[in-house]
């Protein structure tokens, strides 16, 4: 379901990312394929340096359908960025990919907290994340971080996933045993 990023999948991912239902919500909204290729190369280097962890989300037959990154890794925390191509909306890929990625992060990389900042107008992402039993709204819980991610031009809700809560949840335990 997830694999390390490589340049061979960039063309397929770029075509999915440019869809108007996806493009406004991606972390790196690239204006050209060449720019997307450059950003992907940067992410691969950042992963080698330990400042991000980036994965390609695959469908059942191994086609790339989106990406998932943990970025700004610092003191065993980081921010999650996820996007999935529009043809794959509503098919459960988001939840399954998050569970696999979270298990990797918490069990393999010693991450303690994953933050998700979701634009207030991105109803699809907000509904998807609120379905996950181990995700908590953190606007009040971490007011300083919440204030730091918001500015007049763009408003976000802040969510978090704590290592222990994920591992204690039914999905986390299944992945914990399997890993």
Helices and strands as residue ranges (DSSP letters): E 2-4, G 7-9, H 10-17, H 20-23, H 33-49, E 53-58, E 64-74, E 77-84, G 86-88, H 93-108, E 113-119, H 123-130, E 135-137, H 143-149, E 156-162, H 163-168, H 170-178
